[in-house]
Amino acid sequence: MATALERPRARTEGLVIKALPDEVLVHDLARHRTHCLNHAAAAVWRLCDGQRTPEEIARMLTPGPDGRWSDEAIRLALDELAGPTC
């Protein structure tokens, strides 16, 4: 069974979210910072519900050039989203 760290959950409280045609802006009200998520990062972020593993997230995303998103690409996106300012 996967632990909480293996099933990422996107923070939703204290955020103002604005979807634009090519990106998603996420403003953190507590830290007074705005993050610009490109299409790929926004797709990963939206799927981080605390129920899915990175592998499940990869399977749910639109396939990449090689037919699917690599686990490494998903983990990189998750690492970036979990950084100190996200």
C-alpha positions as CSV (number, residue, x, y, z in Angstrom):
1,M,0.0,0.0,0.0
2,A,1.3,3.5,-0.9
3,T,2.1,6.0,1.8
4,A,0.9,9.6,1.8
5,L,4.2,10.7,0.2
6,E,3.6,8.3,-2.7
7,R,0.1,9.7,-3.3
8,P,0.6,13.5,-3.7
9,R,-2.1,15.9,-2.8
10,A,-2.2,19.4,-4.3
11,R,-2.8,22.2,-1.8
12,T,-6.0,24.0,-2.6
13,E,-6.6,26.2,0.4
14,G,-5.3,29.8,0.5
15,L,-4.8,29.8,-3.3
16,V,-6.3,31.9,-6.1
17,I,-6.3,30.0,-9.3
18,K,-6.7,31.5,-12.8
19,A,-6.8,29.3,-15.8
20,L,-5.5,31.0,-19.0
21,P,-5.4,29.5,-22.5
22,D,-1.8,28.2,-22.2
23,E,-1.1,28.2,-18.5
24,V,-2.5,28.3,-15.0
25,L,-1.6,31.0,-12.5
26,V,-1.7,30.0,-8.9
27,H,-1.4,32.8,-6.3
28,D,-0.5,31.7,-2.8
29,L,-2.2,34.2,-0.5
30,A,-0.1,33.3,2.6
31,R,3.3,33.6,0.8
32,H,2.3,36.4,-1.6
33,R,3.7,34.5,-4.5
34,T,2.3,33.7,-7.9
35,H,3.3,30.5,-9.8
36,C,2.8,30.1,-13.5
37,L,2.2,26.4,-14.4
38,N,2.6,25.4,-18.0
39,H,0.2,22.9,-19.5
40,A,2.1,19.9,-18.4
41,A,2.7,21.0,-14.8
42,A,-0.9,22.1,-14.5
43,A,-2.1,18.7,-15.7
44,V,0.0,16.9,-13.1
45,W,-1.1,19.4,-10.4
46,R,-4.8,18.8,-11.1
47,L,-4.4,15.1,-10.8
48,C,-2.7,15.3,-7.4
49,D,-5.7,14.4,-5.3
50,G,-4.0,12.3,-2.6
51,Q,-5.5,9.1,-4.1
52,R,-3.3,8.6,-7.1
53,T,0.3,7.4,-7.3
54,P,2.7,9.1,-9.7
55,E,2.4,6.0,-12.0
56,E,-1.4,6.4,-12.0
57,I,-1.0,10.1,-12.8
58,A,1.3,9.2,-15.7
59,R,-1.3,6.8,-17.1
60,M,-4.1,9.5,-17.0
61,L,-2.2,12.2,-18.8
62,T,-2.2,12.7,-22.6
63,P,0.5,10.6,-24.1
64,G,3.9,12.2,-24.8
65,P,5.9,11.7,-27.9
66,D,6.9,8.2,-27.0
67,G,3.3,7.2,-26.3
68,R,3.1,8.0,-22.6
69,W,4.6,10.3,-19.9
70,S,7.7,8.8,-18.3
71,D,7.7,8.2,-14.6
72,E,10.8,10.4,-14.5
73,A,8.9,13.3,-16.1
74,I,6.0,12.9,-13.6
75,R,8.4,12.8,-10.6
76,L,10.3,15.9,-11.9
77,A,7.0,17.8,-12.1
78,L,6.0,16.6,-8.6
79,D,9.4,17.6,-7.2
80,E,9.0,21.1,-8.8
81,L,5.5,21.4,-7.5
82,A,6.5,20.3,-4.0
83,G,9.4,22.8,-3.8
84,P,9.7,25.4,-1.1
85,T,7.6,28.0,-3.0
86,C,4.8,25.7,-4.1
